[in-house]
């Protein structure tokens, strides 16, 4: 059975609703790092605090303030974030416009 044990997960739109639920589930499944991203710095701060207080696991919890509608800022963030095992996009923003999905080449998605 595949698990998230020792995996890193980036969740764009991870501060509420489904995204928050995914963050919580990743921690429960022993992800080593969970990064929640939102366009609201206040929501990022509150979500990171809430996840840490929930004691869902020992994973490292980080938050980032990024406007997912800004392709330049998003690309810079992705390039600088380091290696990530899984990306979850629950933001209401259209990923096809921002990053070119579904027609983006895998190498481009990895910033290579």
C-alpha positions as CSV (number, residue, x, y, z in Angstrom):
1,X,0.0,0.0,0.0
2,X,1.3,3.4,-0.9
3,X,1.5,6.0,1.8
4,X,2.7,9.6,2.3
5,X,5.2,8.5,4.9
6,X,8.3,10.7,4.5
7,X,6.9,12.6,1.5
8,X,6.6,16.3,0.9
9,X,3.3,17.8,-0.2
10,X,2.5,21.2,-1.5
11,X,-1.2,22.3,-1.3
12,X,-2.2,25.4,-3.3
13,X,-5.4,26.5,-1.7
14,X,-4.6,24.7,1.5
15,X,-6.0,27.0,4.1
16,X,-9.7,26.0,4.1
17,X,-12.2,23.5,2.9
18,X,-10.9,20.5,0.9
19,X,-7.3,21.9,0.9
20,X,-7.2,22.1,4.6
21,X,-8.7,18.6,4.9
22,X,-6.0,17.3,2.5
23,X,-3.3,19.0,4.6
24,X,-4.6,17.4,7.8
25,X,-4.9,14.0,6.1
26,X,-1.3,14.3,4.8
27,X,0.0,14.9,8.3
28,X,-2.0,12.0,9.7
29,X,-0.4,9.8,6.9
30,X,3.0,10.8,8.2
31,X,4.1,13.2,5.4
32,X,7.4,14.7,6.4
33,X,6.6,18.2,5.1
34,X,3.3,19.9,4.3
35,X,3.3,23.3,2.7
36,X,0.0,25.2,2.5
37,X,-0.3,28.1,0.1
38,X,-2.9,30.9,-0.1
39,X,-3.3,34.4,-1.4
40,X,-4.1,35.5,2.2
41,X,-1.2,35.9,4.6
42,X,-3.5,36.0,7.6
43,X,-5.2,32.7,6.5
44,X,-1.8,31.0,6.0
45,X,-0.7,32.0,9.5
46,X,-3.9,30.8,11.1
47,X,-3.9,27.6,9.2
48,X,-0.3,26.7,10.1
49,X,-1.1,27.4,13.8
50,X,-4.3,25.3,13.6
51,X,-2.4,22.4,12.0
52,X,0.3,22.5,14.5
53,X,-2.1,22.7,17.4
54,X,-4.1,19.7,16.0
55,X,-1.1,17.4,16.6
56,X,-1.9,15.4,13.5
57,X,1.6,14.1,13.2
58,X,5.3,15.0,13.3
59,X,5.5,16.5,9.8
60,X,7.0,19.9,9.3
61,X,4.2,22.4,8.5
62,X,4.9,25.5,6.5
63,X,2.8,28.2,5.0
64,X,3.4,30.5,2.0
65,X,1.6,33.6,0.8
66,X,1.4,33.4,-3.0
67,X,-1.1,34.8,-5.4
68,X,-1.9,31.8,-7.6
69,X,-3.2,34.1,-10.3
70,X,0.3,35.6,-10.7
71,X,2.1,33.2,-13.0
72,X,5.5,35.0,-12.6
73,X,5.3,34.8,-8.7
74,X,4.0,31.2,-8.9
75,X,6.8,30.1,-11.2
76,X,9.5,31.7,-9.0
77,X,8.0,30.1,-5.9
78,X,7.9,26.7,-7.6
79,X,11.5,27.0,-8.8
80,X,12.7,27.9,-5.3
81,X,10.6,25.6,-3.2
82,X,12.9,22.6,-3.6
83,X,11.9,19.0,-4.2
84,X,8.2,18.2,-3.7
85,X,6.7,14.7,-4.0
86,X,3.1,15.8,-4.5
87,X,1.3,18.9,-5.6
88,X,-2.4,19.4,-4.8
89,X,-4.3,22.3,-6.4
90,X,-7.5,23.1,-4.6
91,X,-7.4,26.9,-5.3
92,X,-10.3,28.2,-7.2
93,X,-7.9,29.7,-9.7
94,X,-7.6,28.2,-13.1
95,X,-4.5,26.1,-13.2
96,X,-4.7,25.8,-17.0
97,X,-4.2,29.6,-17.3
98,X,-1.5,29.9,-14.7
99,X,0.7,26.9,-15.5
100,X,-0.4,25.6,-18.8
101,X,-2.0,22.4,-17.6
102,X,-2.9,19.9,-19.0
103,X,-0.6,20.5,-21.9
104,X,2.5,21.4,-20.0
105,X,5.5,19.1,-20.5
106,X,6.6,17.4,-17.3
107,X,10.1,18.8,-17.6
108,X,8.7,22.3,-17.8
109,X,6.5,21.6,-14.7
110,X,9.7,20.7,-12.8
111,X,11.4,23.9,-13.9
112,X,14.0,22.1,-16.0
